[in-house]
Amino acid sequence: MGENRSWATEFVLLGFQLSPETEVLLFWVFSLLYTFSLLANGLIFVLICLDQRLHTPMYFFLSHLAIIDITYASNNVPKMLANLVTQNRAISFVPCIMQTFLYLVLAPTECLILVAMSYDRYVAICHPLHYTVIMSWTVCRVLATMCWSLAFLLALIHVLLLQRLPFCRSREVNQLFCELLSVLKLACADTWLNKVVIFTASILVLVRPLCLVLVSYMHILRAILKIQSGEGRKKAFSTCSSHLCVVGLFFGCAMVVYMVPDSSQQGDKNKILSLFYSLFNPMLNPLIYSLRNAQVKVALYRMLQVRSR
């Protein structure tokens, strides 16, 4: 029994467990989506860095979002693609823990960056005369640093609590990657402390930030409705609706995964939601922000003109 309670040396990622033909098809589909995600987010990051007109707080936070999406997808998708075309789905313990750690850093950071972006929009629309003072570059850097630091600290706590557990049950992780809740189910010790910390962290980086976003947009909506110009209202709504789309998708799925009781998290539901975070969300962010944003499209046009000369 003592031998069975030893540390795991590797886990097996079960994935979707489909037919070989279907998995090969998914490999090519996911590869295209992953490539598009990397190119789109990389393009937005390069545009923000190169175009002086995009050196504003809003695009500063958007560049962080692009970095998060590139890293997030690269943390999960390559192993997922490899598992679709190989029979060996094993992942050793250290890479599995590192995958979990990066996931736990990036996901809360994106939550908090989205909150910072909503605060930026609130100041821009509700206090336009004081915008440059309130949203100074010092404030932006402090907010970004706080987002990354808090997420890093929470991830470190989760991983340290996870590493103290023995794994004497099945080594099969019923997920596409080493996601915290799925790995936690394999532990043969009491995990109540881990679950309490997860729930507390969910309140800290999901519920409270979402409440702050909703409060910000209530003030923004009231300010927009007071704008006399129809063109001004349309521009304000266009800018804010892009951010609200991303917020709704990201926070909605995250709360379903981490705040709904375990009994409802069976089958492939969690895998599909994880797939959304790994592939679709990193792809949707640049689409939403670029296709609906005139400044990004103009910056892209200028860059293409310069390169064509």
N, C-alpha and C positions, 0 to 999 in steps of 0.2 A: 504494500500500500504506500509505503514511503517512496518507492521508486515511481509510482504512478503520479505522485504529487510533485514531481520534479518540474523544473522550468521547461517549457516547450522549446524545441529547437526549430520547428517550422510549423506553419499552418497551411491549409489547403483552401483556396478561394473557389467556392462552388460556382459562382456566376449564375447564369440563367439556365444552364443544363439543357440546351436545345440540340436539335439534330446537327450533324456536321455540316450539311449544306446550308442550313440557316445561320450557323455561326460564321461560316465563311462570308456569307452575304452581309451579316452584321459587321464583320471585320472591315469590309470595304466601305460600308456606310459610315461607320464610326471613324475610320481613318480620314475620310473626306471632311467630316464635321470637325474633327480635331485639327486638321491642317487649316481649314478655314478659320477656326477660332484663333489659332496662333497668328495667322497672317493678319486678320482683322484687328485683333488687340494690339499686335505689334505695330500696325500701320497707325492706329490712333495714338499710341505712345510716341512714335516718331514724329507725327504731325504736331503734337503738343510741344515736344521738345524743340522742333525746328521753327515753328511759326510764332513770331513774337506776339501776334494778335491773340493767340490762345494762352498766353501767360497770364491767366486770371485764376482766382481761387477755385472757380467751378471746374476748370480744366486741370488744375493741379490735383484735385481729388479724383477726377476722372482718370488721370494718368496712374494713380495708385490702384484704381479699380482695374485698369488694364493689366498692370503687373500681377495683381492678385489672380485674375482670370487665367493668365498665361501659366503661372506657377501652379495653380489649382488643377488645371487640366493636365499639365505635365506630371503632376504627382500621382494621378490615378489612371489616366487613360493608357499610357504605354504598356503597363502590366496587364490591363484589361484586354488590350488588343492581342498581346502575346498569348493570353489564356484562351482566346477564341480560336487560335490556329495551332495550338499545341495540346497534347494530352497531359503534360506536366503542369499542374496549376499550383504547385507548392510555392510558398514564399517563406523565407527564413525569418526567424523571430525579430532580429534587429531591423531589417528593411520594413517589416510589418509595423513595428513600433514607430519607425521614422515616418512611414506613410500616415499613420494615425496622428502623429504629432503635427506634421505639416498641415494636414486637414483641419486639425483643431486650432491651428494658428490662423489659417487663411479664412475660414468660414466666419469666425467672430470679427476678424478685421474688416471683412466686407460689410457685415452688419453695421459696424461703427462708422465706417467710411460713408455708407449711405445716409446715416444720421447726420454726419458732418455736412454732406451735400444738401440735405434738406434744410439745415440751419443756414447755409450759404444762400439758398433760394429765399428763405424767410427774410434775411437781412436785405437782400437785393430788392425784393418787392415791397416789403413793409417799411424799410428804413433806407431808401435809396440815397438820401443825402449824406448819411453817415456810413455808407457801405465801405468806402476805402479805409475808414478809420477802424471800424469794427472788424472787418475781414482783412486785416493787414497780413503781410507775408509771415510775420512772427506768429500771429494767431493761427494761421493755416498750418505752419510747421509744427506748432505745439499740438494742435488737434490731431494731425497725422501721427505724430510720435506717440501720443497717448493711445490712439487706436491700436497701433502695432504692439505697444508695450503691454497693454492690458490683455490683448489676445494671447501674446506670448506667455504671460504669467499664468493665465487660465489653462492654456494647453500644457504647460509644464506641470501644473498641479494634477491634471487629469492623467498624464502619462506616468507620473510618479506613483499615483494611487493604483494605476493599472499594473505597473511592474511589480508591485508587492504581492500580487495574487498568484497562486499556483494554478496551473492548467492541467487537470487530470481527466477531463472529459474528452469528447471528440475534438480533434484538431481541425474540423471542417468549419470554415467561416462561411455562413450562408449569406454572402454579399459579393459585390463586384470588386471590392478592395477592403483593406483593413479599417473598417469603420468602427468607431468606439463601442457602440452598443452591441454590435454583432460579435466583436472579440470578447466583450464582457460576459456574454452568455456562455462562453466556454470555461469560465473560471469555476473551480470547485470549492471556493471559499465564499464567505458571506460578502456580498457586494453592496450592502446597504449604504455604506459611506460613499462609494462611487456614484450611486444613483442620487443621493442627496446633493452631492457636488454638481452633478450634471443638471439636476433640476434647478438648483440655485444659479448656476451659470446661465441656464436658459432664461431665467427671469432677468438676469443682469444684462445679457447681450441680445435678447430677443424681445421680451415683453416691454421692458422699460424703453429701449430704443424705439420700438414701434409706436408706443404711446407718445414719445417726443416727436416722431415724424408726423403723426396724426394731428397733434396740437399745432405744430408748425404749419401744416397745410390748411388747418381751419382758419388760422390768421391770414395765410396767403390767399385763400379763397375769398375771404371777406375783403381783403385789400384789392383783389382783382375786380370784384364786382363794383367797386367804387371808381374804377378807371372809366373815364368818360369816352375815350377813343375806342372804337370797335377794333381797330387794328392793334392797339396796345393790349387790349384784353386777349385777342387771339394769340399774340406773341407770347404773353405771359403764360397762358394756358398751354401752349405748345411746349415751352421750356419745362414746365412743371409736370406735364403729363408723361414725358419720357422718364423722368425720375420716379414717378409714382408707379409706372409699369414695372420697373425693375424692383422697386421696394415690395410691391404686392406679390410678385412671383417668388422672390427670395425669402421673405419673411413667412409667407403662407406655407411653403413647403417645409421650411425649417421647423415651424411650430408643430406641423403634423408629425414630423419624425421624432422630435425630442420632448413634446409636451402631451402627446396622446398616450394613454395607457398601453402597455405592452400587448395586451390581448388583441388589440386592433392592428398590430404591426406584424401580420403574418403573410406568408406567401411572397409574391414578387413585388408587393407594394413599395417596400423600402428600397428594393433594387431599382425600381423605376424612378423613384425620387432621387436616389443617389446618382443615377444616370443623368437626371436633369441637372444636378449640381456640377457633375464632372464634364458634361458635353454641351448641353443645351443652354444653360445659363451663361457660361463664358462666350458662347456664340451669339446669344441674344443681346447681351450688353452693348457690344459695338454696333450691332444692327439698329437697336433702338436709339442709341445716342448719335449715330452718324446719319442715318437716313432721315431722322426727324430734326436734325440740327443744321441750319443753314451755314453757320460759321465753320463747322467741320468740313462740309462739302466745298465751301469756298477755299478753305486752306488746302484741301486735297487738289482742287483744280489749279491753284497757284503752284503747288509743288510739281505737279505733272507738267505745267507749262515751263517751269525752270529746267526740268530734266530733259524736256524735248528740244531745248535750244542747243 
